């Protein structure tokens, strides 16, 4: 497990799943949560590639904080299919 400067550990599975999303597009989104008892960030939910943005937002709890990454597909003005990964609110330790 990698340790952040805050002392909170990030479970190895978090980085593995993020790399799978980034390289293989295995998931549409990943939701991470802080496991208070274990003092670590863990994977809470994996969204299959067929899931929508609405599925993603529905997987987020209304009254608790979560970290997440979402693979957004779009078409440019030049009619090119593109994809961009967004992190909410930000997961720099996963991208390093």
C-alpha positions in Angstrom: 0.0 0.0 0.0 1.2 3.5 -0.9 1.1 6.1 1.8 0.1 9.6 1.2 1.6 12.6 3.0 -1.6 12.7 5.2 -0.8 9.3 6.6 -3.8 7.7 4.8 -2.8 4.6 2.8 -4.0 3.9 -0.7 -4.7 0.2 -1.2 -2.8 -1.3 -4.1 -6.1 -2.4 -5.8 -7.0 1.3 -6.3 -3.9 2.0 -8.5 -4.4 -1.4 -10.3 -8.1 -0.6 -11.2 -7.2 2.9 -12.2 -4.5 1.6 -14.6 -6.9 -0.9 -16.0 -9.4 1.9 -16.7 -6.7 4.2 -18.2 -5.0 1.6 -20.4 -7.7 -0.9 -21.2 -10.9 1.0 -20.7 -12.1 -1.9 -18.5 -14.4 0.4 -16.5 -16.5 3.5 -17.2 -15.9 4.8 -13.6 -14.4 3.9 -10.3 -15.6 5.1 -6.9 -13.2 5.1 -4.0 -13.9 5.6 -0.4 -11.9 6.2 2.8 -12.1 3.2 5.1 -11.8 4.9 8.5 -11.0 1.8 10.6 -8.2 0.7 8.3 -7.0 4.2 7.5 -6.9 3.6 3.8 -8.5 4.4 0.5 -10.3 1.4 -1.1 -12.2 0.7 -4.3 -15.9 0.9 -3.5 -17.6 0.5 -6.9 -16.6 -0.4 -10.4 -18.8 0.7 -13.3 -18.8 -1.5 -16.4 -18.0 0.2 -19.7 -21.7 0.2 -20.7 -22.7 2.3 -17.7 -23.8 5.9 -18.2 -23.0 9.1 -16.4 -26.4 8.8 -14.7 -25.3 5.4 -13.4 -22.1 7.0 -12.1 -23.9 9.8 -10.2 -26.5 7.3 -8.8 -23.6 5.3 -7.3 -22.4 8.3 -5.3 -23.9 8.7 -1.8 -25.7 11.9 -1.1 -24.3 12.5 2.4 -20.8 11.0 2.3 -17.5 12.1 0.6 -16.1 9.9 -2.2 -13.2 10.1 -4.7 -13.9 9.0 -8.2 -12.6 8.7 -11.8 -14.9 8.8 -14.8 -14.0 8.0 -18.4 -15.9 10.5 -20.6 -16.4 9.8 -24.3 -17.2 12.6 -26.6 -17.1 13.7 -30.3 -15.1 16.8 -31.3 -16.2 19.5 -33.8 -14.1 17.7 -36.3 -16.2 14.5 -35.7 -13.4 12.6 -34.0 -14.2 10.2 -31.2 -12.3 11.1 -28.0 -12.1 10.0 -24.4 -10.9 11.9 -21.3 -10.6 10.6 -17.8 -11.8 13.0 -15.1 -11.0 12.6 -11.4 -13.3 14.0 -8.7 -12.2 15.8 -6.6 -8.7 14.7 -7.6 -6.5 11.6 -7.2 -2.9 12.6 -8.0 -1.4 9.7 -6.0 -3.1 7.2 -8.4 -1.6 8.8 -11.5 2.0 8.9 -10.3 
